[in-house]
Amino acid sequence: MVEKIEYERNPDGLSYTEELEGGEALLKFKAEKIRLEKTGAHAEVQILINDVLLAADQFNLSRLDPRQRMANKAHKQLNTGKTELISAAALNHRFDEFCIGLWDANSASTLASWVNIDGELSLPEYIVNPFLLANGAGTILYGEPAKGKSWFTMMLAQSIQHNIEYVFDVRGKRNVIFVNLERDEDGVIRRMRAVNRALGLDYNQEPLMINRKGWTLERVKNSIEKSIEHHDAELVILDSISRAGLGLTNDEDANAIMDHLNSLGVSWLGIAHTPKSNTETVFGSQMFLASADVVCQLTTEEQYQNNKLGLALQITKANDIPKVKLPIWAMEFDDYGIHTMREAYDGEFLELTEFATSRKEKVIEFLRENGPSTVKDISASMSIHRSTASGLLSGNPEFVALERDGKEQIYGLTSLHQSSAPAPIDYDKGYERSVQQSSF
């Protein structure tokens, strides 16, 4: 028998394999979901012979009783023939060694090491620019209850799923799992049909969803993990964090909720609510805000007479991205639900004016993305009259007039495109000598 346990690492956890007498049988211990809880290290552990399961349990690794029960159960099934492959004492001893050393062995992978960072400077990868990051980042979207958060995230989910860019700046098609723990399935299905209509999709275009009204995040977490693997999903949207099944105001519980989400291995967006006393922050522990990579506040203005809802999204925390202003959106509704989502017109929602991107900021963003452009193209992109755009461009030092395209004047950004501008000539001033005379 070998002298020391040598753990083998795999994507799900750790294992140990030992060849028993005669070499015809392989004894294996497997541990998954190795974690530290309040009472100590826990794991899901299995004992197998030639990959046939003999015993399995989930327990505190430091406790003797569950280790003995598992080992004895496995031994009874293992030695049913005339030849004893391993004694009960030996199996108990090896299993004790495996369990007691699991936490240290698992922690060894987190020791500091030299990391190869060769490469070029790069920007973060977005799922939706500029507020939803890829590669496992976590985003919290919060706002007052019943103020459009679910409609917003359903529109977001289907836009990403089908790479539809006219509402959001979607950066490629990705599989999205929408986890609904708040509403009955029939109601969500009705909403999704309306969302599909608003996006120009077939009404019956199927979304990827888990509908479990009344369930907790802890209860549904295993289904989410298996769904991510089965569908190769890259984003999970959770409606909502309040259904996590743990306390929201306790720091330790809040950390556990965020650990659940961050352990999914993909990017996630969690809907959160505001407290009644303060609509400017997330209800619950500050650990929610501390653990998220991006936090966004959704502020709305309702126009009941017009069946419209104005929405302003403000990035209030950003670990790896700039805090930029986003457009104000307008949602329009009929008896079936949402039928249009678009960028709001100037002055359409007066209560949201403070969140609006100014015309100047919109032009700057357009020129940064598209380069020097004509007044015609700039005015068309903003849906404003050419004379309005021309007045804005010609009267602001942040914009520079470049060459002409026929009769069309081309404008750029002074900070980026100044070198392309022709040197101005002042005919009233006359010729200036390039060499100034000295005076004595």
C-alpha positions as CSV (number, residue, x, y, z in Angstrom):
1,M,0.0,0.0,0.0
2,V,1.2,3.5,-0.8
3,E,2.6,5.6,2.0
4,K,1.1,9.0,1.2
5,I,-2.0,10.4,-0.4
6,E,-1.3,12.1,-3.8
7,Y,-4.2,14.1,-4.9
8,E,-5.1,14.5,-8.6
9,R,-6.7,17.8,-9.6
10,N,-9.6,17.9,-12.1
11,P,-12.0,20.7,-13.1
12,D,-14.6,19.7,-10.5
13,G,-12.3,19.1,-7.5
14,L,-9.7,16.5,-6.2
15,S,-9.4,12.7,-6.4
16,Y,-7.1,9.9,-5.3
17,T,-6.7,6.6,-7.0
18,E,-5.0,3.4,-5.6
19,E,-4.4,0.1,-7.2
20,L,-5.6,-2.7,-4.9
21,E,-4.2,-6.2,-4.5
22,G,-3.7,-8.1,-7.8
23,G,-3.9,-4.9,-9.9
24,E,-7.4,-5.7,-11.1
25,A,-9.3,-3.2,-9.0
26,L,-8.8,0.6,-8.8
27,L,-10.1,2.2,-5.6
28,K,-10.9,5.9,-6.1
29,F,-11.9,8.7,-3.7
30,K,-13.5,11.8,-5.4
31,A,-14.3,15.2,-3.8
32,E,-16.2,18.1,-5.4
33,K,-17.7,21.4,-4.2
34,I,-14.9,21.7,-1.6
35,R,-15.6,24.8,0.4
36,L,-15.1,26.4,3.8
37,E,-18.3,27.0,5.9
38,K,-18.9,28.3,9.4
39,T,-18.2,24.9,11.0
40,G,-15.2,23.9,8.8
41,A,-14.3,22.5,5.4
42,H,-17.1,20.6,3.6
43,A,-17.3,18.6,0.4
44,E,-19.3,16.2,-1.7
45,V,-17.3,12.9,-1.5
46,Q,-17.6,9.6,-3.3
47,I,-15.9,6.2,-3.0
48,L,-15.7,4.1,-6.2
49,I,-14.2,0.8,-7.3
50,N,-13.4,0.6,-11.0
51,D,-15.6,3.8,-11.4
52,V,-18.6,2.0,-9.8
53,L,-20.1,4.0,-7.0
54,L,-20.0,2.4,-3.6
55,A,-20.8,5.3,-1.3
56,A,-21.4,9.1,-1.4
57,D,-22.2,11.8,1.0
58,Q,-21.7,15.5,1.7
59,F,-20.3,16.4,5.1
60,N,-17.9,18.3,7.3
61,L,-14.5,16.8,6.5
62,S,-13.2,17.0,10.1
63,R,-16.0,14.8,11.5
64,L,-15.1,11.2,12.2
65,D,-18.7,9.7,12.1
66,P,-19.6,10.4,8.5
67,R,-16.2,9.3,7.3
68,Q,-16.5,6.0,9.1
69,R,-20.1,5.4,7.9
70,M,-19.0,6.0,4.3
71,A,-15.9,3.8,4.5
72,N,-17.7,1.0,6.3
73,K,-20.6,1.1,3.7
74,A,-18.1,1.0,0.9
75,H,-16.2,-1.9,2.5
76,K,-19.3,-4.1,2.8
77,Q,-20.0,-3.7,-0.9
78,L,-16.4,-4.0,-2.0
79,N,-15.6,-7.3,-0.3
80,T,-18.5,-9.5,-1.3
81,G,-16.2,-12.2,-2.9
82,K,-13.9,-14.7,-1.2
83,T,-10.9,-12.5,-1.5
84,E,-10.7,-9.3,0.6
85,L,-9.4,-6.5,-1.7
86,I,-8.7,-4.2,1.3
87,S,-9.4,-4.5,5.0
88,A,-11.9,-2.2,6.7
89,A,-9.2,-0.7,8.9
90,A,-7.0,0.1,5.8
91,L,-10.0,1.6,3.9
92,N,-10.9,3.7,6.9
93,H,-7.3,4.9,7.3
94,R,-6.9,5.9,3.6
95,F,-10.3,7.6,3.5
96,D,-9.5,9.6,6.7
97,E,-6.2,10.7,5.2
98,F,-8.0,11.8,2.0
99,C,-10.6,13.8,3.8
100,I,-8.4,15.4,6.4
101,G,-5.9,16.6,3.8
102,L,-8.5,17.8,1.3
103,W,-8.7,21.5,2.3
104,D,-4.9,22.0,2.4
105,A,-4.6,20.2,-1.0
106,N,-7.4,22.3,-2.5
107,S,-5.9,25.5,-1.1
108,A,-2.5,24.7,-2.7
109,S,-3.8,25.9,-6.1
110,T,-4.2,29.4,-4.7
111,L,-0.6,29.9,-3.6
112,A,1.1,32.9,-5.1
113,S,2.8,32.2,-8.4
114,W,4.6,34.1,-11.2
115,V,2.0,35.0,-13.8
116,N,2.9,35.4,-17.5
117,I,1.4,38.8,-18.6
118,D,3.1,39.0,-22.0
119,G,1.0,40.8,-24.6
120,E,-0.2,44.2,-25.7
121,L,-2.3,46.8,-23.8
122,S,-5.9,45.9,-24.2
123,L,-9.4,47.1,-23.3
124,P,-11.9,45.0,-21.4
125,E,-14.3,42.8,-23.4
126,Y,-17.9,43.9,-23.4
127,I,-21.1,41.9,-23.7
128,V,-23.0,45.2,-24.0
129,N,-21.0,48.4,-24.1
130,P,-20.5,50.2,-21.8
131,F,-22.0,48.5,-18.7
132,L,-22.0,44.7,-19.1
133,L,-18.6,43.0,-19.1
134,A,-17.6,39.6,-20.4
135,N,-15.3,36.9,-18.8
136,G,-17.2,36.3,-15.6
137,A,-17.8,39.9,-14.5
138,G,-20.7,40.7,-12.2
139,T,-23.2,43.5,-12.6
140,I,-25.9,44.7,-10.3
141,L,-28.9,46.6,-11.7
142,Y,-31.0,48.3,-9.1
143,G,-34.0,50.5,-8.9
144,E,-37.4,51.0,-7.3
145,P,-39.8,48.1,-7.3
146,A,-42.2,47.8,-10.3
147,K,-40.3,50.4,-12.3
148,G,-39.3,48.6,-15.5
149,K,-36.2,46.5,-14.4
150,S,-37.7,43.2,-15.6
151,W,-38.8,44.7,-18.9
152,F,-35.3,46.2,-19.3
153,T,-33.5,43.0,-18.6
154,M,-35.7,40.9,-20.8
155,M,-35.1,43.3,-23.7
156,L,-31.4,43.1,-22.9
157,A,-31.4,39.2,-22.7
158,Q,-33.1,38.8,-26.1
159,S,-31.0,41.5,-27.7
160,I,-27.8,39.7,-26.7
161,Q,-29.2,36.2,-27.5
162,H,-30.0,37.4,-31.1
163,N,-27.3,40.0,-31.6
164,I,-29.8,42.8,-32.1
165,E,-28.0,46.2,-31.8
166,Y,-30.6,48.9,-32.4
167,V,-31.5,49.3,-28.7
168,F,-28.2,48.3,-27.0
169,D,-24.6,48.3,-28.2
170,V,-24.5,44.5,-28.2
171,R,-21.0,43.0,-28.9
172,G,-21.9,39.7,-30.5
173,K,-24.4,36.9,-30.1
174,R,-24.1,34.9,-26.8
175,N,-26.4,32.4,-25.1
176,V,-28.1,34.0,-22.1
177,I,-30.0,32.3,-19.3
178,F,-32.8,34.3,-17.7
179,V,-33.5,33.0,-14.2
180,N,-37.0,34.1,-13.1
181,L,-37.6,33.6,-9.4
182,E,-40.2,36.4,-9.1
183,R,-43.1,35.8,-11.4
184,D,-45.4,33.0,-12.6
185,E,-44.3,31.3,-15.8
186,D,-47.4,32.3,-17.8
187,G,-46.9,36.0,-17.0
188,V,-43.2,35.8,-18.1
189,I,-44.1,34.0,-21.3
190,R,-46.6,36.8,-22.2
191,R,-43.9,39.4,-21.5
192,M,-41.4,37.6,-23.6
193,R,-43.8,37.5,-26.6
194,A,-44.1,41.3,-26.3
195,V,-40.3,41.7,-26.0
196,N,-39.9,39.6,-29.2
197,R,-42.3,41.9,-31.0
198,A,-40.5,45.0,-29.8
199,L,-37.2,43.6,-31.1
200,G,-38.7,42.6,-34.5
201,L,-38.4,38.9,-33.7
202,D,-41.0,36.2,-34.3
203,Y,-43.4,36.4,-31.3
204,N,-42.7,32.7,-30.5
205,Q,-38.9,33.0,-30.6
206,E,-37.9,30.9,-27.6
207,P,-35.8,32.5,-24.8
208,L,-33.4,30.4,-22.6
209,M,-35.0,30.5,-19.2
210,I,-35.3,28.9,-15.8
211,N,-38.8,29.7,-14.3
212,R,-39.1,28.8,-10.6
213,K,-41.3,31.3,-8.9
214,G,-40.8,31.2,-5.1
215,W,-37.5,29.3,-5.3
216,T,-34.3,30.6,-3.8
217,L,-31.0,31.1,-5.6
218,E,-29.4,28.4,-3.4
219,R,-32.1,25.9,-4.4
220,V,-31.8,26.6,-8.1
221,K,-28.0,27.1,-8.3
222,N,-27.3,23.5,-9.3
223,S,-29.8,23.8,-12.2
224,I,-28.1,27.1,-13.3
225,E,-24.7,25.5,-13.3
226,K,-25.8,22.5,-15.3
227,S,-27.7,24.8,-17.8
228,I,-24.6,26.9,-18.3
229,E,-22.6,23.8,-19.3
230,H,-25.4,22.3,-21.4
231,H,-26.2,25.4,-23.4
232,D,-22.6,26.9,-23.4
233,A,-24.1,30.1,-21.9
234,E,-22.0,33.2,-21.3
235,L,-24.4,35.3,-19.3
236,V,-26.9,34.7,-16.5
237,I,-29.6,37.3,-15.6
238,L,-31.1,36.8,-12.2
239,D,-34.5,38.2,-11.3
240,S,-33.8,38.9,-8.5
241,I,-31.1,38.9,-5.8
242,S,-33.9,39.4,-3.2
243,R,-34.8,35.7,-3.8
244,A,-31.3,34.5,-2.8
245,G,-32.7,32.7,0.3
246,L,-30.3,34.3,2.7
247,G,-30.4,37.5,4.7
248,L,-29.8,40.7,2.6
249,T,-28.7,43.0,5.4
250,N,-26.1,40.7,7.0
251,D,-22.6,41.1,5.6
252,E,-21.8,37.4,5.8
253,D,-25.0,36.3,4.1
254,A,-24.5,39.0,1.4
255,N,-21.0,37.7,0.7
256,A,-22.3,34.2,0.4
257,I,-24.9,35.3,-2.2
258,M,-22.2,37.1,-4.2
259,D,-19.9,34.0,-3.9
260,H,-22.8,31.9,-5.3
261,L,-23.0,34.2,-8.3
262,N,-19.3,34.7,-8.9
263,S,-18.7,30.9,-8.7
264,L,-21.0,30.3,-11.8
265,G,-17.9,30.9,-14.0
266,V,-19.7,33.2,-16.4
267,S,-20.8,36.8,-16.4
268,W,-24.0,37.6,-14.5
269,L,-26.4,40.5,-14.0
270,G,-28.5,40.5,-10.9
271,I,-31.6,42.7,-10.4
272,A,-31.7,44.4,-7.0
273,H,-34.2,46.7,-5.3
274,T,-33.9,49.9,-3.3
275,P,-35.1,50.4,0.3
276,K,-38.2,52.5,0.8
277,S,-36.3,55.1,2.8
278,N,-33.5,55.7,0.2
279,T,-34.0,55.1,-3.6
280,E,-30.4,55.9,-4.3
281,T,-28.8,52.7,-3.1
282,V,-29.3,48.9,-3.1
283,F,-31.3,47.4,-0.3
284,G,-29.2,45.4,2.1
285,S,-25.5,45.0,2.9
286,Q,-22.8,47.2,1.4
287,M,-21.1,43.9,0.5
288,F,-23.3,43.6,-2.6
289,L,-21.8,46.8,-4.0
290,A,-18.3,45.9,-2.9
291,S,-18.4,42.5,-4.6
292,A,-19.9,43.5,-7.9
293,D,-17.7,44.7,-10.8
294,V,-20.3,47.1,-12.2
295,V,-23.3,48.7,-10.4
296,C,-26.0,50.5,-12.4
297,Q,-29.0,52.5,-11.1
298,L,-32.1,52.5,-13.2
299,T,-34.2,55.6,-12.8
300,T,-37.6,56.0,-14.5
301,E,-40.3,58.4,-15.3
302,E,-43.9,57.2,-16.0
303,Q,-46.2,58.9,-18.5
304,Y,-49.5,57.0,-17.9
305,Q,-51.5,59.1,-20.3
306,N,-49.1,58.1,-23.2
307,N,-48.4,54.5,-22.0
308,K,-44.7,55.4,-21.9
309,L,-41.9,54.8,-19.5
310,G,-38.6,56.7,-19.6
311,L,-35.5,55.0,-18.4
312,A,-32.1,56.4,-17.4
313,L,-29.3,54.0,-16.6
314,Q,-26.4,55.5,-14.5
315,I,-23.2,53.6,-13.8
316,T,-22.5,54.2,-10.1
317,K,-19.6,51.9,-9.7
318,A,-17.1,50.6,-12.3
319,N,-14.0,48.6,-11.4
320,D,-12.6,48.2,-14.9
321,I,-14.5,50.6,-17.2
322,P,-15.1,54.4,-17.4
323,K,-18.2,55.9,-16.0
324,V,-19.9,57.3,-19.0
325,K,-23.4,58.8,-19.7
326,L,-25.9,56.5,-21.4
327,P,-28.8,57.6,-23.5
328,I,-32.3,57.9,-22.0
329,W,-34.6,55.2,-23.4
330,A,-38.3,55.3,-24.0
331,M,-40.5,52.2,-23.7
332,E,-44.0,52.4,-25.2
333,F,-46.7,49.9,-24.2
334,D,-50.1,48.7,-25.4
335,D,-52.5,46.1,-24.0
336,Y,-50.1,43.3,-24.8
337,G,-47.0,44.8,-23.1
338,I,-44.0,46.6,-24.6
339,H,-44.2,47.3,-28.3
340,T,-41.3,49.7,-28.8
341,M,-38.0,50.6,-27.0
342,R,-36.0,53.5,-28.5
343,E,-33.7,56.3,-27.5
344,A,-35.8,59.1,-26.1
345,Y,-36.3,62.4,-27.9
346,D,-34.7,65.6,-26.4
347,G,-37.0,66.8,-23.6
348,E,-39.3,63.8,-23.8
349,F,-38.9,63.0,-20.1
350,L,-38.2,66.2,-18.2
351,E,-37.7,64.4,-14.8
352,L,-34.7,62.5,-16.3
353,T,-33.0,65.6,-17.9
354,E,-30.1,65.4,-15.4
355,F,-29.2,62.0,-16.8
356,A,-29.5,63.0,-20.4
357,T,-26.4,63.0,-22.7
358,S,-26.1,66.5,-24.2
359,R,-26.0,67.0,-27.9
360,K,-22.4,68.0,-27.7
361,E,-21.5,64.8,-25.9
362,K,-23.5,62.7,-28.5
363,V,-21.5,64.4,-31.4
364,I,-18.2,63.8,-29.6
365,E,-19.1,60.1,-29.1
366,F,-20.2,59.8,-32.8
367,L,-16.9,61.4,-34.1
368,R,-14.8,59.2,-31.8
369,E,-16.5,56.0,-33.2
370,N,-16.9,57.1,-36.8
371,G,-14.1,59.5,-37.4
372,P,-14.4,62.9,-39.3
373,S,-17.9,63.2,-40.8
374,T,-20.1,65.5,-42.7
375,V,-22.8,67.7,-41.1
376,K,-25.4,65.6,-43.0
377,D,-24.2,62.3,-41.4
378,I,-23.9,63.8,-37.9
379,S,-27.4,65.4,-38.0
380,A,-28.9,62.1,-39.3
381,S,-27.3,60.1,-36.5
382,M,-28.8,62.4,-33.9
383,S,-32.2,62.9,-35.7
384,I,-31.8,66.7,-35.6
385,H,-32.0,69.4,-38.3
386,R,-28.8,70.1,-40.3
387,S,-28.8,73.7,-39.3
388,T,-28.9,72.7,-35.6
389,A,-25.9,70.4,-36.1
390,S,-24.0,73.0,-38.1
391,G,-24.5,75.6,-35.4
392,L,-23.3,73.2,-32.7
393,L,-20.2,72.2,-34.7
394,S,-19.1,75.6,-35.9
395,G,-19.5,77.4,-32.6
396,N,-17.6,75.0,-30.4
397,P,-13.8,74.8,-30.0
398,E,-14.0,71.1,-29.4
399,F,-14.8,70.6,-33.1
400,V,-12.6,71.5,-36.0
401,A,-13.5,72.0,-39.7
402,L,-11.5,69.8,-42.0
403,E,-11.6,69.5,-45.7
404,R,-14.8,69.5,-47.8
405,D,-16.5,66.6,-49.6
406,G,-17.9,68.5,-52.5
407,K,-20.3,71.0,-50.9
408,E,-20.3,69.2,-47.6
409,Q,-18.1,70.4,-44.8
410,I,-16.4,67.7,-42.8
411,Y,-15.9,68.1,-39.1
412,G,-13.6,66.3,-36.6
413,L,-12.6,66.5,-33.0
414,T,-10.0,69.1,-32.2
415,S,-8.2,66.7,-29.8
416,L,-8.0,63.9,-32.4
417,H,-8.2,65.3,-35.9
418,Q,-6.6,68.8,-35.6
419,S,-3.5,67.8,-37.7
420,S,-5.8,67.0,-40.6
421,A,-7.2,70.5,-40.7
422,P,-6.0,73.0,-43.3
423,A,-4.1,76.0,-41.9
424,P,-6.5,79.0,-41.5
425,I,-5.8,82.0,-43.7
426,D,-6.8,85.5,-42.4
427,Y,-6.9,87.6,-45.6
428,D,-7.7,90.8,-43.6
429,K,-4.6,90.5,-41.6
430,G,-2.3,90.2,-44.6
431,Y,1.1,88.5,-45.0
432,E,3.0,87.8,-41.8
433,R,6.7,87.4,-41.8
434,S,7.9,84.1,-40.5
435,V,11.0,85.7,-39.1
436,Q,10.5,88.5,-36.6
437,Q,12.9,91.5,-36.6
438,S,15.0,91.9,-33.5
439,S,14.8,95.2,-31.6
440,F,17.7,96.7,-29.7
